[in-house]
Amino acid sequence: MKKLVILLFLLYTSQTVASKLHEGHNHNHNDHKAHAGYETHTDQYINLDFNTNSILGDVLQHQTNICTVRSGPTGSQTSVFFRGTNSNHTLVTINGSAITDHSTSNGATDFGLINTNFADGLHIVHGPMSTLYGANAVAGVVDLKTDMTTKNQLDTTVGSNNQYKMTFKKLWEQWSIGVSVDQSDGISTYPQGTEKDGYDIKSFSVGYDDEGHSLLAVRTDQVSDLDGSGADDTDYTSNSKFTFLQYKNTSIDNIDIIVDTTVWDREYVNGTEVDTYDSATYHGKVVHNIKTDKINNKTGVDINQYSAEFNNMGSYTSSVDKTATEYGVYNNLDYVIGNVTVSGGVRYDDNSMHGTHSTYRVGSAYTITNNWKLFGSIATGYKNPTMYEMHGADNYGYSGNANLQPETSFNKEVGVSYSKKMMSFNATVYDTDIKDLITYSGSTYVNNTTNTSTMEGAEATLKFKVGDFMFTNRYAHIHAVNGTGGWLLRRPHDTIHSMVMYTKGKFYIMPMLTYYGKHADLHPSTYATVHVKERTTADLKLGYSNFTFEIANVFDDDYERPLGYNQGGRELKFTYSLKF
């Protein structure tokens, strides 16, 4: 009862303050001004209508400030490192609702298991967003958006390794439907292997949107052949099923009501070894919005119940079956004062397994001229221990640590942006400190309470147009170290992505170069930390009217990323798009 009173008090107080500000302004709903607070940190939007990739990790691979590492071909385990943080520090959402798989051992999202065919675009936010989303939004958020604007379209793709893909999208009146099939014989994940590791991905979605009521249903089934590290496994497969249901009601003035459920079912079979991982989340959210030409205020209440059950049967045995409930209340306010936007947020969470936690965010943006803006922010975030880390056990002596505490982060960043008709530029410098980082020690997990992991870096993007040429250049520098100064694995110190797009009528050609600087990784046999030299890859995409032709790895480089996991050689892909 005491906790409920506190939640209601915070909700009432924040709402009262926002209402007082609201009374002094008219009800002019200007979306740009209402969302001016987005200028206090770095964000970007990727339109998926012109992207022939299906897997989320593949879509993100050319975003230089996001390091994507795929353990083999399409369908393999994929990690994404935002600004040098761990992959489990990035939250993935659909229309603002988290789709976390709580059955993973470290809480990381497998970006190789998320099909994007149902989505119209990606909204990517860099930096802590725990005041809006709670746990796990330490480094950033990747939000898959469905805005019901997708055109009627049929895409057919054929490519190397017997790849075949078909995507169908249909929009009529208030309804939308999407169907996708993507399959390939693949390549051998093990560098010295001969058995190909293919995949078969099927996805279905249906949406409804009318008079403030919207519904979204997504289902994806994925079967992939796998190889273990240092072995050419001929009978190692994974079967993953993802289900997402969401209902949203915006018919009430200034009130959003969202209810959704997320279900993950994963099974790994390797000979006689059968591992199952199941997770279910039930989520409800109520948000009160105040929007004017100067104010954007969100006050919300979140309720989550999530469970994880996994079993390992064979030579390796372990099991977990746990459920947790979480309540959260938050307030985020953007306020425009002349050329200055101030932004702030607070959140209070109460988790039945991890206790209470509070986070805050403060930011500001200053419009220097019509073209130049200066912005900065400080923010805190946190990541809860996983159910496996706290309650798991196996027959090799491992037992979970029920006393684990959440990891906490403190982020500082400052940036500048410039935009004009034919050119845009933005640059950000950031510093993230993570305390109580959870690491494996001995036969369990522990918090590193004596040292702080640090991620420092800078990122910049320059885009400009000259005649029929559009140039895009992205650069990122990352210095990510653990509490003892050691390099964090698989985070290149420097990455550069350069793209040139030439358009003439219905024809375009787009060459791309990506540079990965030196970084640390684990040797696949000895598991010793080694330094990996830099590498540059080239890709090419060209199209005419409804036809698209792509070449990945133009120079047919033979390389492993990460070490021990083969990446494909030169691969060709041809797509025909029919719009109707």
N, C-alpha and C positions, 0 to 999 in steps of 0.2 A: 504494500500500500504506500509506503514512504517513497519508493522509487517512482510509482505512478504519479504521486503528487508532484514530485520534482519535475517529471516530464511535462505535466500539464502546466506547471508554473512557467517553465522555460518557453513552452509553446505560446502561452498567453502573453508573456512579457515581450517576446520578439515580435509577435503579431501586433501588439498595441503600439510599439515604437514605429513599426512600418506604417500602420494606419495613420498615425499622427503626421508622418511625412507625406502620406498620400493625400490628406485632406487639403493640403496647400496647392495642389496641382489638378488640372483638368484630366479627363479620362482619354487622352490622346494615345492610342495604342500604336506607337511607332516601334516596329520590331528592331530596327537597327539601334535606336537609342536604348530600347528596353534591354538589349543584350550587350550594351556597351562594356559591361564588366568582363566580357571575354577578351577585351584588349589588355587586360592586366596579366595575361599569361599567353603562352604559345599554343595555338590550335590550328588545325587544318582540316579541309574536307576533300575527300577523294570520291569523285563520281564513278560509280561502278558500271554505268551503262556501256562504257567503251573498254572495259577490262575483260580480257578473255580468260584470265585465271579464275579458278573456282575457290581455291583454298586461301583462307585468311592470311596465313603465313607467307604465301607466295605474293599476295597483293601488297604486303608491307615491305617486301625485300628491297625495293628501290627507294625507300624512305631512309636517307642516310643517317638521321639521328635515331633510327631504330635498327638495331643490329639483329638480323634474323639468321638463325642457325638451324638447318634441317639435317637430321641424322639419316641421310639417304635420299631416295627419290620422293616424288609426290606421294603423300599419304603417310610418310614417316614422322616420327616424333619431331616437333618443331618448337623451338624456344625463341622468344623475342625479348631482347634486353633494351629497355628504354633508358637512355642516358646512363648506361653503365650499371644499372641496378639488376637484380635477379629477375628472372622471368616471372616468378610468383609475386612480383611487386606491381604488375600491370593488370588492371581489371578489364574484362571484356563484358560488354552489355549489348542488349538488343532494345532499342528505343528507351534507353535509360535503365533497364532492369538487368542486374547481374546474372550471368549464366555460369557461375562458378561450379566446377566439378569438385565436390568435397571429398571424393574418394581417392584423389591423387595423394601420394605420400608427402609431397612438399607443397601442395596447394597451387602448383603452377598450371596454367591453362596450356593445353596442347593445341597450338595454333595450326597444327596439321590436321586436326579433326573438325574444324569449323568451316562449313561450306557457306559461301557468301551469295549464292545465286538468288536467294530470296530477297536480298537487300538492294536498295537503290544507291546507297552511298555509305561512306565511313566518315565519322567525325572523330578525329584524334586530338586528344587534349594532353599536353605534356606538363608534368609536374603533379604534386599531390592534390587529390580531389576528395579526400576523406570527409570533408565537411558536407559534401553532397551524397557520397556513396558509402561511407563507412569504411570497413576493413578492406585491405588489399589494394586500394587505389593510391599506393605510395608513389609510384613513378609516373602514372598516367592512366588514361582511360581510352579504350577503343570501343566506340559505340556504332553498331550496325543500325542504319536507319532505313525504315520503310515508309516512304512518303506517298505511296499510291500514285506516283507520276510516271511509272515505268510504261514505255510504249509497248504495244503488241509486237512481239519479236520472236523469231525462231533462229537460233544459232546452231550451226553444225560445224564441228571441228574434227579434222583428222591430222595425225602427226606421227612423229617417230615413235618407235617401240610399240607400234600398233595401237596408238592412242585413238580413241573415239569419244567424242563428247557431243551431247545434244542438250540444248537448253531452250525451253519454251516458256514464254511469259505472255499472259493475256489479261487485259484490263477492260472491264465493261461495267458501266454505271458504278455501283458501289463495291463491286467485287474484283478481286485479282487472284490469279492462280499462277503458280510456277512449278515446272517439272524439270529436273536435270538428271542426266546420266553421264558419268565420266569414268572411263576405264582404260587401262593400259597394261601391257605386259611388263613394263618397267625395266629396270636394270638391276644388277646385283649390288646390294648395299655394301656387302663385304668387298673391299678392293680387289682381292685375289679370287673372288668367287666366280662361279659359272651359272648358278641358278638365279634366274631373274626374279625380282621382287616386284610384282605388279600390284594394282589396286582396282577396286570397283566401288564407285561412290554413286549413290542414288539419293536424290533429295526432292522433297515435295513441300509446297507451301500454299496457303490460302489466306487471303485477307479480306476484311470487310470494313468499310468506313462510311458512316452516314449519320449526319445530324448529331455529332458529338459522341457517337458510339463507334468504337473500332475493335476489331478482333483480328488476331494473327495466330496462325498455327504453322509450325515448322517441324519437319521430320527428316532426318538424315541417317542413312545406313551406309557404313563404310567397312569394306573388307580389304585388308592389306597383307601382303607377304612381307615378312621382316627377316632381318639377320641380326644376330647378337654381335656385340663388339668382339672382333677377333675370330669370327666363325661364319661359315657359309651354311646357315641353317636351311634345310630343305623342307621342314615341316613346322616352321614357326609362323603363325598367322595371328592377326588381330581382327576382331569383329566388334565395331563400335556403333552404338545407336544413340542418337540425340533427339530429344523431343522438347519443344518449347511451345507453350500456350500463353497468350496474353490478351487481356481485356482492358480497355481504357475508356473511361467515361469523362468527357469534357463538356457535357451538356449543361452542367451547373455553373453559373457565373463564378469565374475566378477559382474554381475548384477542379482539380484533376484527381480522379480515382483510378488506380491501377492495381490489377490483380494478375499474377502470372505464376506459372510453375515451370520448372526446368528438371528434366530427367536425363541422366547419363547412364548408359549400360555398356560396359566394356568387358570383353573376354579375350584373353591371350592364351593360345594353345601352342605349346612347344613339346612335341612328343607326348609323353605321359603327364607333363606339367600343364595344369589348367588353372589360370588365375582369372578371377572375376572381380570387377570393380563397379559398384552401383551407387548412385547418388541421386537424391531427390530434394528439391527446394520448393517451398511454398512461400510466396511473397505477396504482401499487400502494402500499398502506399497511398497516402492522402496528402495532397499538396495544395496549399492556398497561395495563389499568385496575385501580386499587385504589380501592374505594368502601366507606366505613363511614359511621357517623353523624357523623364528624368530619373525614374525609379524602376528598378526590376527587383522585386523581393519575392523569395520563395521560402515558405515555412511548411515543413513537412514532418510526417510521422511514418516510419518504416517498421514493418513487422516481418520477421523471417523465421521460418522453421526449416531446418535442413538436417539431412541424415546421410550417413555413409556406411556402406557395408561392403567389405571385400574379403575374399577367401583365396588362399593359395593352396593348391593340392598337388602333391608329388613329393620330390625330394626336398623341396622347400615348402614349408607350411607356415601360414600366419593367418590371422583373422582379426577383424574389427567390426563392430556393429554399434554405432553411437548416433544419438540425436541431440541437437541443440536448438535453443530458441533465442532469438535476438530482437531487441527493441531499440529503436533509435529515433531521436527528435533533432531537428536541425533548422537553422535559419541562415539564408544567404541573401545579402543585400548589395546591389549595385546602385550607386547614386551619382548623378552627373551634376557637377557644379562648374558652369562655364566650360573651360577647356580641360577640366580635370574630371576623371572618373575615379571614384573610390569604391573599393569592393572589399567585402568582409563576410566571413561565415564562421559559425560555431556549430558543433554537433556533440551530442551526448549519446553513447551507446551502452546498452546493458546486455551482456551475453551470458546465458546460463552456464556455459563452460569456461569462459575466459574473464568474467567479471565486467567492470565498467571501464569506459575509456572516453576521453574528451579530446577533440581536435579543434583547431582554428586555422583560419586563413585571412590574411590582410594583404591587399594589393592596391595599386594605383596606376593610372595611365594619364599622361599629359600630352595633349595635342599641341605640338610646337607650332606647326603650320598646317595648312590643308593637306600636306603630303607627309610630314614627319610626325611620328609619335614616339614617346618614351614611356616604358612601362616597367614595373617591378612588383615583386611580391615576396612574402614569407609565408610558409605554411607548414603544418605538421601533418603526419600521417601515421598509420600503423597497419601491421599485418598480424593476424591471429595465428597461433600455432595450429597445425592441422590435427585432425582426429588421429591419424596414424602416428604423428610425432608424440602425441600425448598418451595414446591408449593402445598402440599397436604392440604386437608380440610375435616372435617366430621361434623356430626350433634351433636357431643358431645362437641363441642367447640374448637377442635384442628384446628389450622391453621399453615401452614408452615412458615418457617423463610427464606425469600429471601436474608437475609444478612449473612447467614452462610458462613464461610470460610473453605477451605480444612484443614483436619488434616495433620500435618507434623511429620515426624519421623527422628531420628538420631540414627544410629546403629554403634556400635563398636564390633568387634569380633577378636579373635586370636585363632589359633588352630594348632594342630600337627597331622601328619599322618605317619603311618609306614606300609609298605607292603613287604611281602616276599612270597615265593612260597606257603607256607602252612598257612600263617597267615597275617591278616591285622588289623590295629587299627587306629582309629582317634578320636580325642577329640577336642571340641570347647567350648570356653567360650565367652558369648556375653552379651551385654547390649543395650537395645532399649528404647529410650525415645520418647513418643508421646505427642505432644503439640496440643492444640485446639481440644481435643477429643470431638466429638459430642455426647451429652447426652440429654435425654428428661427431660424437666423441666416445670412444670405447664401445659400449654396447647400447647407447641411447643418444638422444638429442639433448643439447644444453644451450642455454643462452650465454653468449659471449658478453659478460658483464664488465669486463676490464678494458676492452678495446672498442673503438668505434670504426666502422667501415665508412669510407669516404668515396664519393663519386663527384669529381669536378670536371667541368668541361665547358665547351662553347660550341654553338651550332649556328649556321648561317645558310640562308637560301637567297639566291639571286635569279630573277626571271626578267627577261626583256625580249622585245620583238623588234626585228629589223626586216622590213619588207615582208617576204613570205616565210621568214625564218623565226622560230620561237626557240630561245635558249633557256634551259633550266639547269642551274648548278647548285648543288647542295654540298656542304662541308660540315663535318663534325669532328671534334677532338674530345677524347674521353680519357681521363686518368682515374681508373677505378681500382682501389686497393682494399684489402681486408684490414683488420685491426692491427696486424703485424707488418703492414707495408707490402705484402705480396700482391702481385697482379691477380685480379679476379679473372676467371677463365673466359675465353671466347669473346672478349670485348676488344676489338681493334682500337689502338690508340687514335688512329686517324682513318676516316672514310670519306671518299669523294664520289659523288654521283653526278655525271654530266650527261645531258640529253639535248639533242638538237632536233627540232621538228620542222620539216619543210612541207608546206602545203601549197598546192596549185590545183584549184578546182576541186575535183573529186579525188585527187591523188595526194598522198602524203608519204613521207619516209622519215623514220625516226631512229637514228643510231644512238646507243647508250653505252657508256663506259662506267664501270664501278671499280673503285680502288679500295681494297681492304689493307690497312696497315698491319704492322707486326702486333702479335698478341700472344697470350699464354693459352696452352691447352694441355690435356693429359695424353701421354703416350699410350696408344691402344693396347700394348703388351705389358709394359712395366708400370703403367699408371703414374709415372713420374711427371712432374710439371716441366714442360718444354716450351721454348719460344718458337713461334711459327712466323716465317717470313711473310712479307707483304705479297699481295697478289692483285692483278687487274683482270677483270672479265669484261667481255663485250657482248652486247645483244643488239639485234636489229629488228625493226618492225616497219612494215610498209603496207599500204592499203590503197585500194581504188574502189570507189563506190561501195558495194556491199562485201567486197573481198578484203581479207586481211592475211598477210603472210608474215610469220615470225621465225627468227633464228636465235636460239639461245646458245650461249657459249660459242660465238662465231668462230673463234680460233681453235676450237676443239681441245681446250686445255684439260689435262688429266690431273685432278686434284681432289683432296679430301677436306671436307669442312662440315663438322669437326673431324679431327684426326680419327682414322679408323672407319669412316663412313664415306663411301664413294659418292661423288657427284656426277651427274650425267655429262657425257661428252656433248658434241654438237647435236642439237635437237631442232627439228623443223616442225612447224605447226601451221596449218592452213584452215581458215575459218570463213564460212559464208553466212552472212546475216540477212535475213529476210524480215523486213518491217512491213506491217500491214495494219 
